[in-house]
């Protein structure tokens, strides 16, 4: 960390900041003041709700794994249904091609 107290400016390093960033007005002697946004503290004290957050996070991890497995299962089912539909469409394409060939042959016989 830098030590800002080495110059004659009003700006000094603040170790006592416990909250988020602050906006400070700083100026060298005889100069105009400038707004400076301070850096956040190196470490923050634990929130009184920190344990609730960590407990909830653990529960969400378990739910996420369950959700991932359910999603994979549904995706597998979707692929199976899609493959079945493709097979049925392919079979119908074959039948239609046979019927079209029979129709064309019958038409040629009628014309002959």
RAFENQUI-V427337 format. One record per pair of residues at least 6 apart in sequence whose C-alpha atoms are under 8 Angstrom apart, sorted by the first residue. I is the first residue (numbers start at 0). J is the second residue. Records with the same first field share a line. If there is no record, write none. Layout:
# RAFENQUI-V427337
I=J  J
This chain:
# RAFENQUI-V427337
1=12
2=11  12
3=10  11  12
4=10  11  12
7=27  28
8=25  26  27  28
9=25  26  27  28
10=25  26
14=40
16=39  40
17=40  43  44
18=39  40  43
19=39  40
20=36  37  38  39  40
21=36  37  38  39
22=34  35  36  37
23=34  35  36  37
24=32  33  34  35
25=32  33  34  35
26=32  33
